[in-house]
Amino acid sequence: MSMHENRPTPASDGDEGVAHCVTFVLGDEMFAIGIHHIREIIEYEEITTVPMMPVFVRGIINLRGAVVPVIDLSSRFGRPLSEIKPGTCIAILSIEGDDEFSLLGILLDGVREVVEIPLHAIEPPPSFGTRLRSEFIQGITTVAGRFVILLDVQKALSVSELSELADEVARAHCSDSLLGESARAPT
């Protein structure tokens, strides 16, 4: 049994042995997401901020009448907030939740290309040397001589985990407000 047989691999979208992915950059690193998660990629548009959200939730956009939250993927990975510049775009993803699919936008520094990656060329996530939580990584490969990190979108952008984090921020904000009010109350 090879080491490739025991790990999850990206969906192959019909072609056996090949994963279809979109590559993109965050800072100076290249990442990939299985194309089956991507609904569309749009130019950056103004994002409306939402109070009491985790710092990586940049806000919401209106996508043809649907309210779509936008995640700053760089910040989600524990890095500084993405700088908005030419080439910045929003990838609209379809993420499977507990009982339905949700639309979620991710802020990217730039999209590169759609690639076919042979499944045998995808190595397991390293146990060290990456600045991402290992469960966010589905595998590592090379494209045009450059390392590419394949993201496990279901884990990195888990709708239930993101909701829990938003609830924690809201609870912390409420308790901070209550502490502030009790400090101002006459004694």
SEDO-140909 format. One line per field, with one value per residue: residue number from 1; residue in three letters; x, y, z of N, C-alpha, C in turn. Coordinates in pm, 1 decimal. Atoms other than C-alpha are relative to their C-alpha. Layout:
BEGIN
resi = NUM, ...
resn = Ala, ...
nX = X, ...
nY = Y, ...
nZ = Z, ...
caX = X, ...
caY = Y, ...
caZ = Z, ...
cX = X, ...
cY = Y, ...
cZ = Z, ...
//
This chain:
BEGIN
resi = 1, 2, 3, 4, 5, 6, 7, 8, 9, 10, 11, 12, 13, 14, 15, 16, 17, 18, 19, 20, 21, 22, 23, 24, 25, 26, 27, 28, 29, 30, 31, 32, 33, 34, 35, 36, 37, 38, 39, 40, 41, 42, 43, 44, 45, 46, 47, 48, 49, 50, 51, 52, 53, 54, 55, 56, 57, 58, 59, 60, 61, 62, 63, 64, 65, 66, 67, 68, 69, 70, 71, 72, 73, 74, 75, 76, 77, 78, 79, 80, 81, 82, 83, 84, 85, 86, 87, 88, 89, 90, 91, 92, 93, 94, 95, 96, 97, 98, 99, 100, 101, 102, 103, 104, 105, 106, 107, 108, 109, 110, 111, 112, 113, 114, 115, 116, 117, 118, 119, 120, 121, 122, 123, 124, 125, 126, 127, 128, 129, 130, 131, 132, 133, 134, 135, 136, 137, 138, 139, 140, 141, 142, 143, 144, 145, 146, 147, 148, 149, 150, 151, 152, 153, 154, 155, 156, 157, 158, 159, 160, 161, 162, 163, 164, 165, 166, 167, 168, 169, 170, 171, 172, 173, 174, 175, 176, 177, 178, 179, 180, 181, 182, 183, 184, 185, 186, 187
resn = Met, Ser, Met, His, Glu, Asn, Arg, Pro, Thr, Pro, Ala, Ser, Asp, Gly, Asp, Glu, Gly, Val, Ala, His, Cys, Val, Thr, Phe, Val, Leu, Gly, Asp, Glu, Met, Phe, Ala, Ile, Gly, Ile, His, His, Ile, Arg, Glu, Ile, Ile, Glu, Tyr, Glu, Glu, Ile, Thr, Thr, Val, Pro, Met, Met, Pro, Val, Phe, Val, Arg, Gly, Ile, Ile, Asn, Leu, Arg, Gly, Ala, Val, Val, Pro, Val, Ile, Asp, Leu, Ser, Ser, Arg, Phe, Gly, Arg, Pro, Leu, Ser, Glu, Ile, Lys, Pro, Gly, Thr, Cys, Ile, Ala, Ile, Leu, Ser, Ile, Glu, Gly, Asp, Asp, Glu, Phe, Ser, Leu, Leu, Gly, Ile, Leu, Leu, Asp, Gly, Val, Arg, Glu, Val, Val, Glu, Ile, Pro, Leu, His, Ala, Ile, Glu, Pro, Pro, Pro, Ser, Phe, Gly, Thr, Arg, Leu, Arg, Ser, Glu, Phe, Ile, Gln, Gly, Ile, Thr, Thr, Val, Ala, Gly, Arg, Phe, Val, Ile, Leu, Leu, Asp, Val, Gln, Lys, Ala, Leu, Ser, Val, Ser, Glu, Leu, Ser, Glu, Leu, Ala, Asp, Glu, Val, Ala, Arg, Ala, His, Cys, Ser, Asp, Ser, Leu, Leu, Gly, Glu, Ser, Ala, Arg, Ala, Pro, Thr
nX = 85.3, -81.6, 42.6, 106.8, 129.4, 68.0, 31.2, 101.9, -50.3, 101.1, 93.6, -60.9, 93.8, 25.8, -120.6, -67.4, -140.7, -35.0, 78.5, 12.3, -12.5, -31.9, -111.3, 5.0, -107.2, 17.9, -136.8, -94.3, 25.1, 98.0, 96.5, 95.4, 129.3, 71.2, 89.5, 140.1, 44.9, 5.5, 116.6, -45.4, -102.1, 42.2, -90.7, 22.6, 97.0, 6.0, 54.5, 64.9, -44.0, 104.0, -55.7, -14.9, -40.9, -144.4, -75.2, -14.3, 124.0, -12.4, 133.6, 94.0, 27.9, 126.7, -26.6, 128.6, 108.3, -37.3, -100.2, -109.6, -111.1, -130.9, -106.6, -136.5, -68.4, -129.3, 25.2, 49.0, -118.2, -83.1, -90.6, 63.7, 110.0, -41.1, 1.5, 77.7, -82.4, 43.5, -11.7, 75.4, 130.2, 78.6, 47.4, 124.9, -5.6, 114.6, -54.5, 99.4, 20.4, 60.4, 111.9, 18.8, -117.5, -1.3, -91.8, -99.4, -102.2, -133.9, -80.4, -125.3, -88.9, 9.6, 22.9, -98.5, 49.9, 60.3, -100.3, 27.7, -109.3, 9.6, 14.7, -123.9, -97.7, 39.3, -63.4, 73.8, -41.0, -117.9, 28.5, -69.4, -46.8, 104.1, 60.4, 142.7, 39.3, -14.7, 129.7, 44.9, -74.3, 35.5, -121.6, -98.2, -46.2, -69.5, 56.9, -99.6, -119.0, 27.1, 83.0, 139.4, 70.4, 140.1, 78.5, 119.3, 96.1, 101.8, -54.1, -50.5, 112.4, 113.8, 107.3, 32.2, -110.3, 4.3, 113.6, -40.0, -95.6, 76.7, 72.6, -97.0, -32.5, 118.0, 7.9, -109.7, 36.6, 107.4, -54.6, -81.3, 94.0, 54.9, -105.9, -13.7, 114.6, -10.7, -107.6, 53.5, 114.5, -35.7, -19.6
nY = -118.1, -120.5, -103.5, -79.4, 67.6, -23.3, -140.6, -54.9, -70.4, -88.8, 62.0, 2.8, -55.6, 83.9, 57.8, 80.9, -26.6, -141.1, -97.8, -129.9, -101.7, -138.1, -46.7, -140.8, -43.7, -80.7, -42.8, 62.1, 144.1, 48.4, 94.2, 52.9, 47.6, 81.6, -84.2, 30.6, -90.5, -138.6, -37.7, -102.8, -92.1, -134.6, -108.1, -54.4, -108.1, -49.0, 94.3, -65.4, 62.7, 43.6, -10.0, 116.6, 119.1, 25.1, -90.6, 54.3, -21.6, -138.3, -57.7, 66.0, -62.1, 36.6, 72.0, 18.4, 12.2, 88.2, -54.0, 96.8, -42.3, 6.1, 35.7, -34.1, 127.7, -26.8, -18.2, 128.9, 82.6, -57.9, -99.1, -133.6, -19.4, -21.2, -136.1, -7.0, -56.8, 53.4, 145.9, 59.3, 48.5, 78.7, 128.4, 41.4, 144.2, 72.1, 79.8, 87.8, -18.0, 115.8, 57.2, -72.1, -67.4, -144.0, -78.7, -68.4, -63.1, -9.3, -106.3, 54.0, -98.4, 18.0, 135.9, 31.0, 81.1, 129.6, 101.8, 141.2, 53.0, 144.9, 34.6, 60.9, -106.9, -72.3, 56.0, -32.4, -124.9, 15.0, -14.5, -120.3, -87.1, -80.7, -92.7, 30.2, 118.2, 114.9, 51.6, -83.1, 38.6, 128.9, 56.1, -90.3, 44.3, -106.5, -41.3, -81.9, -11.0, -75.9, 70.8, -42.6, 60.7, 28.7, -23.9, 77.0, -109.0, 34.5, -22.4, -136.5, -92.5, 68.6, -93.7, 10.3, -58.4, -144.9, -49.4, 5.7, -108.5, -125.5, -3.1, -30.2, -142.3, -73.4, 17.1, -77.7, -141.3, -26.9, 0.8, -121.8, -110.9, 7.9, -41.4, -144.8, -63.9, 13.4, -89.2, -138.1, -9.9, -62.0, 95.2
nZ = 0.0, 6.3, -94.6, 61.8, -6.4, -125.7, -25.8, 89.2, 117.2, 56.6, 94.1, 132.4, 99.1, 116.5, 57.0, -100.3, -18.9, 19.4, -75.5, 66.7, -104.0, 33.6, -81.2, -35.0, -88.7, -120.6, -27.0, 93.1, 4.7, 96.5, -54.9, 96.2, -49.9, 98.5, 80.3, -32.1, -106.7, 46.6, 80.7, 92.5, -50.3, 37.2, -34.6, -133.2, -13.3, -137.4, -97.3, -113.5, -124.5, -92.8, -135.2, -88.6, 74.1, -10.1, 86.4, 135.4, 75.7, 47.4, 11.0, 90.2, 129.6, 62.4, 123.8, 69.3, -97.3, -111.2, -90.9, -5.9, -84.4, 64.8, -92.4, 40.1, -17.6, -62.3, -142.0, -52.1, -20.0, -104.2, 58.4, 3.1, 94.4, 139.3, 51.5, 123.6, 107.2, 130.2, 4.0, -110.5, 46.0, -95.1, 51.4, -63.6, -18.7, -52.7, -109.5, -60.0, -143.3, -67.1, 75.1, 124.6, 53.5, -23.7, 81.0, -80.4, 81.9, -57.9, 57.6, 51.5, 62.3, 144.6, 50.4, 103.4, 110.7, -27.8, 30.8, -25.8, -81.0, -16.6, -141.1, -49.7, -23.3, -121.0, -119.4, -122.4, -63.7, -85.3, -142.5, -44.8, 108.4, 61.7, -95.5, -4.9, -77.5, 90.0, 45.7, 111.8, 119.6, 57.2, 55.3, 59.3, 131.7, 72.1, 128.0, 69.9, -82.6, -122.5, -96.7, -10.7, -112.6, 29.6, -120.5, -32.7, -15.0, -99.3, -133.9, -13.0, 5.2, -59.3, -32.7, -142.4, -77.3, 18.5, -79.5, -140.3, -23.2, -0.6, -127.2, -105.6, 9.2, -47.2, -146.0, -59.3, 12.7, -96.9, -135.9, -11.5, -15.7, -134.6, -91.7, 14.4, -63.7, -145.5, -44.7, 0.6, -90.3, -127.8, -109.0
caX = 0.0, 147.2, 136.3, -106.9, -380.4, -461.7, -512.7, -796.5, -745.7, -917.4, -1223.6, -1130.1, -1439.6, -1476.2, -1120.2, -975.0, -639.2, -656.9, -769.2, -899.7, -797.2, -778.2, -444.0, -418.3, -173.5, -178.6, 127.7, 415.6, 260.2, 62.6, -250.1, -508.8, -875.6, -1070.4, -1268.6, -1588.5, -1601.0, -1577.5, -1899.6, -1737.4, -1456.8, -1545.8, -1347.9, -1302.9, -1597.5, -1663.9, -1731.3, -1975.9, -1829.5, -2036.0, -1983.5, -1871.0, -1725.3, -1386.9, -1113.1, -1087.8, -1452.9, -1407.2, -1782.8, -2055.7, -2130.7, -2452.0, -2419.3, -2725.9, -2954.5, -2778.9, -2588.1, -2246.6, -1993.9, -1634.9, -1344.9, -993.9, -810.9, -475.8, -613.9, -794.0, -451.4, -315.1, -141.7, -199.2, -514.6, -489.5, -404.1, -653.3, -463.9, -506.3, -564.0, -741.8, -1051.4, -1321.2, -1375.8, -1733.0, -1732.1, -2005.1, -1928.0, -2114.8, -2259.1, -2443.8, -2752.2, -2707.0, -2458.9, -2360.4, -2208.6, -1891.8, -1652.5, -1277.6, -1050.4, -749.8, -444.2, -485.3, -602.3, -347.7, -498.7, -704.3, -473.3, -502.1, -294.4, -224.6, -337.4, -10.6, 176.4, -1.6, 203.7, 59.8, 66.8, 399.8, 407.2, 625.7, 743.1, 408.5, 235.1, -109.3, -293.9, -221.2, -590.1, -641.5, -403.8, -517.9, -178.9, 126.2, 230.1, 429.0, 293.2, 539.9, 823.5, 655.6, 515.8, 137.7, -62.2, -394.4, -648.3, -906.2, -1184.5, -1434.6, -1201.0, -1037.6, -1375.1, -1603.4, -1933.9, -2002.3, -1653.5, -1680.8, -2022.7, -1881.7, -1594.1, -1838.5, -2047.0, -1735.0, -1646.7, -2003.1, -2003.0, -1664.3, -1791.9, -2105.1, -1908.3, -1662.5, -1960.4, -2109.1, -1774.4, -1749.5, -2099.8, -2033.5, -1713.2, -1913.4, -2198.0, -2205.4, -2085.6
caY = 0.0, 335.2, 641.9, 801.1, 542.1, 646.9, 1017.9, 1223.2, 1359.4, 1642.7, 1549.9, 1453.8, 1592.9, 1293.1, 1241.8, 953.4, 1036.1, 1413.2, 1694.1, 2011.3, 2311.2, 2688.9, 2828.4, 3164.5, 3369.7, 3509.0, 3718.9, 3524.7, 3178.2, 2978.3, 2786.0, 2575.6, 2492.4, 2217.4, 2375.8, 2200.7, 2443.1, 2757.8, 2912.5, 3218.5, 3470.4, 3838.7, 4161.3, 4317.2, 4533.0, 4737.2, 4517.4, 4629.7, 4568.9, 4391.4, 4475.4, 4214.5, 3970.7, 3797.8, 4007.7, 3768.8, 3833.4, 4142.5, 4191.3, 4114.6, 4180.0, 4172.3, 3909.7, 3943.6, 3980.9, 3726.3, 3843.1, 3673.0, 3695.7, 3761.9, 3601.3, 3744.7, 3416.7, 3569.2, 3678.5, 3344.8, 3184.1, 3407.3, 3656.4, 4032.1, 4152.4, 4149.3, 4478.0, 4574.2, 4637.4, 4583.2, 4212.8, 4159.6, 3950.9, 3758.3, 3389.5, 3283.8, 2932.8, 2682.9, 2527.6, 2231.0, 2301.1, 2075.0, 2036.6, 2271.1, 2453.4, 2810.9, 3076.7, 3228.3, 3476.6, 3464.7, 3760.0, 3667.9, 3864.8, 3718.0, 3412.4, 3239.0, 2954.7, 2637.6, 2337.1, 1961.6, 1801.2, 1427.5, 1273.7, 1080.2, 1415.0, 1533.3, 1473.5, 1462.0, 1780.4, 1837.7, 1805.3, 2116.3, 2412.9, 2566.1, 2859.5, 2698.2, 2461.4, 2118.6, 2026.5, 2313.4, 2146.0, 1866.5, 1820.8, 1978.6, 1962.6, 2160.0, 2352.3, 2498.8, 2433.7, 2616.3, 2462.5, 2480.2, 2415.4, 2243.7, 2370.0, 2154.3, 2407.9, 2220.2, 2250.3, 2588.0, 2751.9, 2535.0, 2719.9, 2584.7, 2680.4, 3028.9, 3071.9, 2961.3, 3209.4, 3490.0, 3395.8, 3405.6, 3754.0, 3873.6, 3725.6, 3885.9, 4220.8, 4197.3, 4105.7, 4392.5, 4628.6, 4504.8, 4547.3, 4900.3, 4983.9, 4845.8, 5050.5, 5366.7, 5286.2, 5494.8, 5317.4
caZ = 0.0, -97.3, 124.1, -122.8, -62.2, 294.5, 253.5, 112.4, -235.7, -417.5, -617.4, -967.9, -1144.0, -1372.1, -1498.9, -1301.0, -1154.7, -1212.4, -982.2, -1148.9, -939.4, -954.8, -841.7, -668.1, -467.6, -117.7, -55.9, -206.1, -169.8, -423.7, -325.0, -505.3, -450.0, -623.2, -904.7, -789.5, -491.6, -704.7, -832.7, -987.5, -950.6, -946.3, -943.7, -604.1, -507.8, -198.1, 103.9, 373.0, 718.2, 980.5, 1348.9, 1601.3, 1348.8, 1368.8, 1207.2, 910.8, 815.2, 600.4, 562.2, 312.0, -54.4, -254.5, -525.0, -749.5, -447.5, -222.9, 83.3, 75.0, 360.4, 248.9, 432.6, 416.2, 360.8, 458.1, 794.8, 841.8, 815.3, 1092.4, 865.8, 826.5, 651.0, 272.3, 109.7, -160.6, -484.8, -858.7, -917.0, -585.1, -646.0, -466.3, -532.5, -460.2, -316.5, -247.0, 92.3, 232.2, 576.7, 818.5, 601.0, 304.6, 85.0, 165.7, -54.7, 83.8, -72.3, -17.8, -79.5, -295.5, -407.7, -754.8, -947.0, -1169.3, -1372.3, -1383.8, -1371.1, -1390.4, -1116.8, -1135.4, -806.5, -781.6, -778.1, -461.9, -149.0, 203.6, 411.0, 583.6, 961.5, 982.1, 778.4, 690.3, 852.9, 819.1, 1046.9, 902.4, 887.3, 640.4, 394.8, 167.1, 7.1, -153.7, -518.3, -771.2, -1067.4, -1316.5, -1072.5, -782.6, -463.8, -439.4, -122.6, -192.5, 58.1, 228.8, 181.6, 398.2, 697.9, 632.2, 569.2, 781.0, 804.5, 1154.0, 1281.5, 1130.6, 1297.5, 1633.1, 1601.3, 1518.4, 1824.5, 2044.8, 1920.0, 1983.5, 2336.6, 2410.8, 2282.4, 2497.4, 2811.5, 2742.8, 2709.1, 3035.7, 3212.5, 3075.6, 3199.2, 3547.5, 3569.1, 3490.1, 3729.2, 4048.6, 4359.3
cX = 88.9, -50.9, -112.9, -137.5, -78.6, -36.9, -108.0, 65.3, -108.9, -91.0, 55.1, -93.4, -12.2, 122.5, 72.5, 146.7, 43.1, -93.5, -0.2, -4.3, 21.9, 114.8, -13.0, 113.1, -54.9, 140.8, 92.9, -18.7, -111.0, -86.1, -88.0, -124.7, -61.8, -105.4, -147.4, -54.6, -27.7, -121.0, 38.5, 108.7, -38.0, 109.5, -33.6, -104.0, -6.4, -71.7, -58.6, 42.1, -119.6, 60.5, 5.7, 26.3, 148.7, 72.8, 10.8, -128.3, -0.2, -135.5, -84.6, -6.5, -138.4, 33.5, -134.3, -113.4, 30.2, 107.2, 106.8, 108.9, 131.8, 106.3, 133.1, 83.7, 135.7, -16.7, -50.2, 116.9, 97.4, 101.5, -67.0, -115.6, 55.9, -9.7, -77.0, 83.4, -51.2, 24.9, -71.9, -137.2, -67.8, -44.7, -124.8, -0.5, -133.9, 55.8, -112.7, -4.6, -62.0, -110.4, -26.6, 132.3, -14.0, 95.9, 90.4, 101.8, 133.6, 79.0, 135.7, 84.3, -3.4, -20.5, 98.4, -61.4, -73.4, 101.8, -56.3, 120.8, -18.6, -4.3, 128.7, 107.0, -31.8, 57.1, -82.4, 49.6, 123.9, -39.3, 68.9, 28.4, -107.8, -63.1, -150.9, -25.7, -2.0, -133.7, -58.9, 60.4, -39.3, 123.1, 89.1, 39.8, 84.4, -72.1, 101.3, 121.7, -17.5, -89.0, -138.6, -62.3, -145.3, -78.2, -112.9, -105.9, -102.6, 50.2, 45.9, -113.0, -127.7, -104.6, -32.0, 111.7, 0.4, -113.9, 34.2, 96.6, -70.8, -77.5, 93.1, 34.9, -116.8, -13.1, 107.9, -33.2, -107.3, 54.2, 89.5, -90.4, -57.7, 103.3, 17.3, -112.0, 10.3, 111.0, -48.6, -114.3, 44.4, 11.2, -58.1
cY = 123.1, 102.7, 84.3, -63.0, 32.3, 144.3, 49.7, 72.1, 90.3, -75.5, 9.7, 47.9, -84.2, -61.9, -75.8, 38.3, 144.0, 87.3, 130.6, 106.7, 137.7, 39.6, 150.8, 32.5, 78.9, 39.2, -60.0, -151.0, -33.2, -108.1, -51.6, -47.6, -81.6, 83.5, -26.2, 87.0, 140.9, 23.2, 102.2, 82.6, 137.8, 100.3, 48.4, 111.0, 37.9, -100.6, 80.4, -71.9, -32.5, 4.1, -135.3, -130.9, -24.1, 85.2, -53.3, 8.3, 146.9, 68.8, -80.4, 75.9, -46.0, -62.4, -34.0, -31.5, -91.3, 68.3, -108.2, 54.2, -17.5, -18.8, 45.7, -123.6, 18.9, 12.9, -129.0, -92.3, 61.0, 101.4, 137.2, 3.2, 24.2, 147.1, -1.6, 71.9, -51.7, -151.0, -69.0, -40.9, -78.6, -126.7, -36.6, -152.7, -53.3, -98.8, -81.8, 22.1, -125.1, -63.6, 72.2, 59.4, 148.9, 66.3, 79.1, 60.1, -3.7, 104.3, -57.1, 111.9, -11.0, -145.9, -23.2, -78.0, -122.9, -104.4, -138.9, -54.6, -150.9, -34.4, -59.8, 105.0, 80.9, -74.1, 35.4, 130.6, -23.0, 16.4, 122.2, 88.4, 78.2, 86.9, -20.3, -116.0, -118.2, -53.9, 83.8, -45.1, -140.3, -69.0, 109.2, -58.0, 111.6, 24.0, 95.9, 27.3, 74.5, -81.6, 62.2, -77.2, -18.2, 12.1, -99.1, 103.7, -29.7, 23.9, 144.1, 102.1, -65.3, 101.4, -5.7, 59.4, 152.0, 61.2, 0.9, 113.3, 135.0, 13.3, 35.0, 148.3, 82.8, -10.6, 83.4, 149.1, 36.8, 3.0, 121.4, 120.3, 2.0, 41.8, 150.5, 73.6, -9.0, 88.9, 143.2, 19.3, 63.9, -105.2, 47.4
cZ = 0.0, 99.4, -55.6, 19.4, 125.3, 25.9, -95.7, -116.8, -53.5, -96.0, -141.2, -110.7, -126.6, -62.4, 110.3, 5.3, -18.2, 83.9, -78.9, 108.8, -60.0, 91.6, 21.4, 95.3, 118.5, 40.7, -103.4, -10.8, -98.8, 67.3, -112.8, 74.0, -112.1, -69.7, 32.1, 113.6, -51.8, -89.3, -105.0, 67.0, -51.0, 35.8, 140.2, -8.9, 146.3, 89.3, 115.4, 127.1, 88.6, 140.5, 70.4, -74.2, 25.1, -103.5, -142.9, -81.9, -40.8, -10.4, -95.4, -132.5, -44.7, -135.1, -64.2, 98.0, 117.5, 84.0, 20.4, 92.5, -74.3, 107.5, -58.9, 30.6, 66.7, 151.3, 64.7, 29.9, 100.0, -48.7, 3.7, -100.2, -139.9, -35.2, -131.8, -104.4, -133.5, -3.9, 114.1, -52.6, 110.9, -70.9, 79.0, 2.9, 47.6, 102.2, 62.1, 150.3, 58.2, -83.2, -131.8, -47.3, 26.1, -97.5, 93.4, -94.9, 72.0, -77.3, -38.2, -59.9, -151.4, -35.7, -113.4, -115.5, 51.1, -44.7, 25.3, 73.6, 11.7, 149.3, 57.0, 30.1, 125.7, 120.3, 122.6, 61.4, 85.8, 146.8, 58.0, -121.3, -72.5, 107.2, 10.3, 94.2, -95.7, -48.8, -112.5, -132.7, -44.6, -57.6, -56.5, -135.6, -60.5, -131.8, -60.8, 89.5, 131.2, 92.9, 5.8, 115.4, -40.1, 129.3, 14.8, 35.6, 108.3, 142.2, 19.2, 7.1, 51.5, 45.4, 149.0, 86.2, -11.9, 81.3, 148.8, 33.7, 4.5, 130.8, 116.2, 1.1, 53.3, 152.1, 69.5, -4.7, 102.5, 142.2, 22.4, 21.2, 139.5, 103.7, -3.5, 68.7, 151.1, 54.5, 7.1, 98.8, 133.0, 108.7, 128.2
//
